[in-house]
Amino acid sequence: MVTAPAGPLCVLAGAGTGKTRAITHRIAHRVRAGHVRAQHVLAVTFTARAAAEMRARIGQLGAGGVQARTFHAAALRQVRYFAPRLFSGREMPELLDSKARLVGLAATRVGVKIDGTGARDLAGEIEWAKSSLIEPADYAVAAAKALREPPFDAARVGEVYAAYERVKRAQGVIDFEDMIRAAIWAMEEHEDVAQQIRSQYRHFVVDEYQDVNPMQQRLLESWLGDGEDLTVVGDASQTIYSFTGASASYLVDFKRRHPAATVVRLIRDYRSTPQVVGLANTVIGQARGELARLRLELVGQRPPGPEPTARAFPDEPQEAAAVAARCRELIAAGTPAEEIAVLFRVNAQSEVYQEALAEAGVPYVVHGAERFFERTEVRQAMIALRVATRSLPPDAPLAESVGHALEGVGWRPAETPAGGAAREKWEAVAALVALAESMPALSLEAFNEELARRAALQHVPTVAGVTLSSLHSAKGLEWDAVFLVGLAEGTMPVIHARTPDAVEEERRLLYVGVTRARHTLWLSYAGARAPGGRPRRASRFVPFLEPGRAYEPGRRPAGNARPGIGKVEVVARVRRTVAVSCRVCGAGLLSGPERKLGRCATCPADRDEELLARLLDWRARLAAVQKVPAFVIFTDVTLAAIAERRPGRREELAVIAGIGPRKLGLYGDDVLALVSGKTVEDLVGSD
């Protein structure tokens, strides 16, 4: 591939086959060999992170000066340069960061009532239409043909789309799709602009080519003109963004559109063990449809590792508890927490794993949120820290100054909130505090300067924890150990995948998840969402998860001399589901918080508030000593349950949900002492 001749080149690169290395070495080889000048190369991909990595690697290979950008960044640079030609002598109009506000305004003008969530959904639908080169008047028909499920009646969505375009023009702004359209129009309607761009860029490289949408493909064709010096790299089996308008058809049809193209297949997997690779081949080996024609059978290159673990559980809480326990074992055995990931199909599955990991004392981070320094709570915290430089003594210890300043924006170190989103906000501010604690020699002013520098670089403070992520957000990442959880029908494939194509995309999504693992892989499902709930079956993609069935590899990588996968033991954890009734009204309890409290959320509480205050104080001091978030010791709900039940013996304490044998051994004596009337100072000591 690296030395392939100039001209159209299609690289089919399987997961873990080193495609970035291959791309960058090809570019560097051509530059160093004098086949093309560095400034004449444009490499495009889909994320700023991938583009930065590509630039860095190319520079290290001695080919500095090559442009590596996202599609949007490359188009933006060109539109800004040619703006006077394109906008009647004016600069480029303001670029919208988000469509939601104008979409909400447009919906109001056509009589569609929406909230913030509805605005985001409509914005996504408009982005799909624009990326697919669909005009407002054609939206309803196009959506029906594409089997879309819009958030509102398709005709009404089309009306909102048209109104959005009018509002946007009236305010003199453009969105990202307009910007790419402007770049296309600049070349299609202005021959001199096209000639200038094509004389600047003569060799094009496109990474993740299976993810291009019709608008991006048209931009690429406009850049090329009559040129043929194009390298595309992709993997049809990792096509998982069709819902956004991405189409792998351009990768599938590349040879037809470029008859002289050279096609190279990269199948040697350097990321994962042969055991993981074998399972990945089996998952994707059952694929059907057009994209299956480009399916690659990977050959593992790493030394053998453990067989993938496959387990079935009666319900999600038991599945989550087992995953958390195994994470704790891996960390204790030497696997860094940040090299472990728990991956799920939908974000709603995250909460039970957050709670289970917290109860097991395992740190975690939630991946896929907005950039750290763009989070509202982080921006507010940074403002508070800047304001604090005017009032706090310059020689005060940094950690104390930061803690005091952040109290002004409502942050309390010992008051970890319940709920995933609220906890994410708390953890984000806690990361700033931890960063301050790691830099005790700095003044508050110097710390603010450091934060500003990191914000400019989008440098996120490192949090050593197990990664919780959706499968979509995990694309492009890898870990030593990966847990694929919730693999039940209705979740994988997701319940709204009703067409054959949609089901095949779900299969590819699972394949992406499997190929994120380097060494250790776990697959599991729960027979019910809640204890005693409606029964579910294992995903059709992994039927061997059903109790009594075993995994038998369908196809073994050809030419692989290393041991293939044997049978994966399926362990059905049989445990009697204990029914918990409300101690006030006797009703059955299903939710985690209610089961912990032992009563319905609406039933009256008999809580010892003074005891709860002492428990919270004790937890805060102990968390400070152990240097862990407070919820790792006990969650707020668990402490509230203790304050309500006031257990006098270890047996009574043990029956409270959330207090397992480990926590009973670590903290049971302290808790019982506090219940009996001991003060916090008696147990932890004063500051």
Secondary structure, 3 states (H helix, E strand, C coil): CCCCCCCCEEEEECCCCCHHHHHHHHHHHHHHCCCCCHHHEEEEECCHHHHHHHHHHHHHCCCCCCEEEEHHHHHHHHHHHCHHHHCCCCCCCEECCCCHHHHHHHHHHCCCCCCHHHHHHHHHHHHHHHHCCCCHHHHHHHHHHCCCCCCCCHHHHHHHHHHHHHHHHHHCEECHHHHHHHHHHHHHHCHHHHHHHHHHCCEEEECCHHHCCHHHHHHHHHHHCCCCCEEEEECHHHCCCHHHCCCCHHHHCHHHHCCCCEEEEECEECCCCHHHHHHHHHHHHCCCCHHHHHCCCCEECCCCCCCCEEEEECCHHHHHHHHHHHHHHHHHCCCCHHHEEEEECCHHHHHHHHHHHHHCCCCEEECCCCCHHHCHHHHHHHHHHHHHCCCCCCCCCHHHHHHHHHHCCCCCCCCCCCCHHHHHHHHHHHHHHHHHHCCCCCCHHHHHHHHHHHHHHCCCCCCCCEEEEECCCCCCCCEEEEEECCCECEECCECCCCCHHHHHHHHHHHHHHHCCEEEEEEEEEECCCCCCCCCCCECCCCHHHCCCCCECCCCCCCCCCCCCCCCECEEECCCCCCCCECCCCCCECCCHHHHHHCCCCCCCCCCCHHHHHHHHHHHHHHHHHHCCCHHHHCCHHHHHHHHHHCCCCHHHHHCCCCCCHHHHHHHHHHHHHHHCCCCHHHHCCCC
